Amino acid sequence: MPCSTGGEALVLVDGIDEVPQEHRGATRDWLEQLLAAYKDARFVVTTRPSAVPEGWLASSHFTELSVRPMSAADTGVFVHRWHTAARHGSTTEAERAQLHDLETALQVTVRAQRDLAQLSSTPLMCALICALHRDRRGHLPHSRMELYEAALSMLLVRRDLERSIDDPEGIQLTEHQSVQLLQRLAYWLIRNRQIEMERATALALIGDALPAMQAVAEQGTGDQVLTHLVGRSGLLRQPTADTIDFVHRTFQDYLGAKAAIEAHDFPLLVNNAHDDQWEDVVRMAVAHARPTESADLLRRLIERGDAETEHRSRLHLLAAASLQYATEIEPAVRKLVEHHARVLMPPRSPEEATGLAALGPGILDLLPGPDGLEHDEVSAVVQTAATIGGDHAYAFLSNFTQSLNCASVPYGLADGWENFEPLTYAQDILYPFKDHLTPVVKTDDQRNALQVLKPIIDVNFQEAFTDEEMIEHLSPKRTQKLRIYDGKLLTDLRFIRRLPALRELTLSECSQLTHIENLAGLPLTSLGLLRFPDEVSFDALAFLPELTELSLYTRLPWASLEDMPAPPGLTDLRLVRTIDASLEGISKWQLLKNLIINSGPTPAEWREISSLPNLTDLFISEFDLAQAAPMPNVRHLQLSPIDADTQIHLVPDIFPNLKSLLVHCRRALPDIIDVTPLTQIKGVRISLQYANRVIGLEEFDADVIHRYPRPRETGT
């Protein structure tokens, strides 16, 4: 590095934790001497947090920072810089060329293999993968378990040996000895559902092991052995003086699963398999197990799934996802597991999609193509693949979406780009759907990718951006719908006037706004105001002559709706409890057709609602229908009960002319819904969402009642 005659330089002191404990005091003195001698220089000192106490260099005015997990983009930069540094240290052109080829190959591999992507989220692990890749001349282990085994070997033994670091704590452990001790700690954390343990607990676990490990016990006390594991293994860290945890959850699960198999704790593994914190442990246990043991584990998972309806899908699909980890499986067991998995495919709801994605990329092999799928299945399959991420999922989505009708955008498709590189995703996957798409923007990369999707008709901004950032890639003459769900950077709304085609606007969390006067006179037909400060003025509502839809999810400055200056032409009104205003006065909007409220009206408010002559659609939660007045005009009713009493038996008398009824049971989760009273309403169509059990289905034709998610076949 060129010398600076002015004394200005950036000095990096890397790896204080590699200095023996007894020499770290002298190292601090040496650093302080450097600081005094070169006052104009800037110093960066790196170490594992556990190697030195908090504030170790505070007296020298150092600021302590922690390294956060790296993103996929960060990993790509790291891989490039690691190989660049390696090339600078190479002595031959052939070696530099080889490093260039290795970098190119690893950039592809680390994106394609989800396990690699997860492991490479820290600089240490990413550097380890780069080194392992170079050491094996580009041939990384293909299986996840082999990769972990190779990484453990490099961390536990080779890393220090190859850097000529010789037992700085006075302890020297073999790889097998280190694994035996570490898996005790990992298994304790897993069994006790903890992510960290007290140092005293770790000491007790090490102490219990030492009498049976004479070669280790002869080298030092339990405290010295634990200090060595924290300082040298690369797997443990000490985030505070009194706690110990694993630097990466993956290795905790790997080692804990190994301990579980050695302890023959199959019932413990199976009994916790429904818990997503145990999923990786179960899969790795199948990998660690011998063939007869893995077959036994998989049979137990299927049997428990057969017996427990609540956890059936998760257990059967976990068994299927675990197949790829088993080195050898009896054909009969493989057939059993695959059969139970296929009857749960394809997913039919966001919840099923989320559960499938949690089981990893192996599920992609079980997902069907779009031909013959129902609409809810298409969307759920897309969401599953998008959530999994990685190159395999990207290829799946590319092929899958080519067969879809571009006018029907599956949910999850626009959200999916948060797990991929946004610009490429926009070009390859979203572009055919752009005229019917609602992009969801959370990052600058996603915002910049909007230019590929122009003209932007409809867009959601879900993180904070300035007005100029949001409007940069919009289409003034074409953008019709704009939703801003984090408006804390907005100081006024003048930029909205630069979008003459805009008709629908939603604003939320606009903590710096004091009024919405900039909207006055605009041809907005729909406006949503969510979670505004209490002191905001909404008087401009009176000056939106074309407004027909109004959503208010924020505290209002008026005691009742009677004082709210919204235009008389409203046809749709959405209100929530947080408006903190009485519904009295709602009858002044005589054109109202659609009303959504999530707070139970008083009897007087019910009577006023029932007087609305054009009200045909009503959605209500937190209700008491026993206080409601008859509403013969209502044709479409949605109920979202907050307890097990859905009050369906009151519906025929209050809403005698219903054409459709939707009951959303997600919040209440009643065990039983009895739809028998609805036989009194002729021609009604019924939708039941998230209803566990339904009584009276036999009283209706098969096409009258729709259940979501659609139930699976009995016994599957």
Protein Blocks (a to p, Z undefined) as FASTA:
>chain_A
ZZdfkopacdddehjllpcfklmmmmmmmmmmmmmmmmmbccdddddfklpcehklmmno
pacdddddddfklmmmmmmmmmmmmmmmpcbfklmmmmmmmmmmmmmmmmmpmklmmmmm
pfklmmmmmmmmmmnnopacfbfklmmmmmmmmmmmmmmmmnopahknopacdfklmmmm
mmmmmmmmmmnopabdcfklmmmmmmmmmmmmmmlmmnocfklmmmmmmmmnomaccfbf
kbccdfbfklmmmmmmmmmmmnopmklmmmmmmpmklmmmmmmmmmmpcfklmmmmmmmm
mmmmmmmmklmmmmmmmmmmmmmmpmbdcfklmmmmmmmmmmmpccfbfklmmmmmmnoj
klmmmpccfehpafklmmmmmmmmmmngpjklmmmmmmmmmmpcfklccehklmmmmmcc
fklmmmmmmmmmmmmcccddfbfklmmmmmmmpccfbdcdfbdcdfklmmmmmcfklmmb
dcdfblklbcbfklmmmmmkbmbdcdehilkbcbfklmgopacfbdcdehiafklccklm
mmmmkbcbdcddbdcfbfbfklpccdfkbcbdcddfklopafehjlmmmmbmbdcdfbdc
dfklmmmmmmpmklmbdcdehiafklpccdfkbmbdcdddfbfblolmmmmmmmmmbfbd
cddfklnopabdcfklmmmpghiacddehifbdghklmpcfklpccddddddehZZ
